Structure formats: C-alpha cells, structure tokens
Amino acid sequence: MAKTRHQQPLKRPNLKTRFRAYVRDHLRVLLFSLGKLYRTPFASIMTLLMIAVALALPTCLYVLLNNLQNVTNQWDDAGQITLFLDSGTSEKQIKSVKQQIANNENVEQVVYVPADIALNDFKQRSGFGDLLEGLPDNPLPPTIVVTPVNSAKKGNTLYELRNSLQKLAHVDQVQLDMQWLQRLQAISKIIQRTIFAIGVMLALSVLLVVGNSIRLDIENRRDEIEVTKLIGATDRFIRRPFLYGGLWFGLLGGVLALLLVFIVLLGIRQPTQELVSLYNSNFKLMLPSFKQSLSLILASILLGLLGSWLAVNRRISKIQPS
C-alpha cells in the first residue's frame, strides 16, 4: 500500500513580510482611488473647486485679519501719554517730575521734549514755519512723553495711569487718545468671531460635498460591492478605497484653496501698498506662512477623510448581497 503523504502546514509570514504586504496593498488602493478621480475629470474638478472655494474664503479673511492685528499691535506699541507742563516750570522741577514718573511701575520710558525742540518739530511738520517765525514767544509748553509698559495698555490700567499723572505738580494737561484704538480692537474681535463662524459653516459644507460625492460613488458601485461581499470581503476592505478617495479630495482641494488664497492676496497686495504709502507707513501685506499653509492643507485632508468616513460607514453596512 502506498504511504499517504501528509502536507506540511504553511508557515505564517513573519512580521516584516506582512508589513510589506500591508503597505503594498494600501499604496495600490491609494493609486487606484486617485485613478478614479482622473477617470471622472468633470465631476472631480467640480467637487475640488467647491472644496477650494469653501476653504479659501475663511482663510483669506483670517490672513487679512492677521495683517490688521499686526498693524494695530504696532500702533499699540507706540501708544503714549503726553504731559503738557506749565510754561514757567524750571529745569529742576521738570527733573523732579520725570523722576516721579519713572518710579511708576507701569511706565517703561520717559522722554522730555523742551519747548524749543517741540516748536521746531511743529514747524517742519505743519508747513507754517514762516508764520510761526513772526510769533513773539513760543506758544508750546515743555512736554514729557510717557511710554507705558505693555501690560498697562490693557483694561483700566492705562486710564488709572493717566489720572495719576494728571495729579502731579506742574502738569497742566494730559493727553491720551486710545479710545479709537480700543474701538478698532473691539471690531477686530467681532470680525475674528465672525470668521470663525463662517469657517465652521464652510467646513460643514466641505463635509457635505465630500460625503455626497463618496455616497454617489458607492451607489454607482453597488453591484460591485455586493459581489465583493459574496466572495467574503469585509466592510473594512471595501471601505478603504472610498476613504482614500476622501483623502485625495481633501488634499487636492486644500492645495487648490491655498493657490486661490495666494492669487487673491497677490492681487490686492499692490493696491494695499499704494494705500499705506499715503500714510507714510512701511507696512507690507503678509502672505500665509508655511505653518498656516500646512494647517490649511491638513485641515482639508481631515475634512475629506471625515466626510468620506461618515458616508462610507452609513452606506457600506446597509449594502448586503441579495
């Protein structure tokens, strides 16, 4: 009698081999999902444009708000309190007033401007030098310019500092014009919250756009999914190409949105420079930084993945072989 041969059990692949197969399978599905977008160019381009516009709008507003805040921060750093002293104040008394101001913990810098220097500066800035030459006396008083520390420029500390300086001897008048800046900062906060609300609503629209595109793709491949499940494919295996499709929508949509942001900002950069030059400002419109650009693309990828995941989990489980 012939001896029965027993087959040796197959050895399970080692971890390295399984990892290579796992990576190879995911790369194949990743390229396959990109090919699906390429094979349906019109629908893919329309979806990508909707994603790009939805993400570019709040990003442009956010970058412009950052530019505005940078300008106001520069103005805020230059915020000063001007003390006009009595005309007959002696040098000794002025020195005493400066010392009292410098001892205040909310004061960063104290600069004394003599009356004659103030008059010369006013002549150069006003353009009325010839008229001022005919005055018998200098009408400008000696001035002390006080620069508060940054922490004192918030809340009521600045007004308390102004009131305390007003009570000093030989101080005739104190000038503080910060209300307009505080109004501008309040408006900036409102704009910031508005941009956040717009961003959230448009992010939801991106989820809906990606989810609807993936849902339509699932319905178009319904028969294929049923057959795949019949031969033993799991929901996890079927879900994979659709998730990668959402990833491609997010990545390409984010890159396109970033491109739109740069086009818009570069388009308004020159007019902005011409406007600020009229105010003798060296401000330059800043474009999105590398960190901001990367954040936009990553956020777009996450929205694409989330939108596809929501659509796939809901639809794949409902499709069963008949």
Buried (B, 14 or more C-beta within 10 A) or exposed (E): EEEEEEEEEEEEEEEEEEEEEEEEEEEEBBEEBBEBBEEBEEEBEEBBBBBBBBBBBBBBBBBBBBBBBEBBEEEBEEBBBBBBBBEEBEEEBBEBBBEBBEEBEBBBEBEBBBBEEBBBEBBEEEEEEEEBEEEEEBEBBBBBBBBBBEEBBEEEBBEEBBEBBBEBEBBEEBEBEBEEBEEBBEEBEEBBEEBEEBBEEBBEBBBBBBBEBBBEBBEEBEEEBEEBBEEEEEBEEBBBBBBBBBBBBBBBBBBBBBEBBBEBBEEEBEEBBEEBEEEEEEBEBBBBEEEBBEBBBEBBBBBBBBBBBBBBBEBBEEBEEE
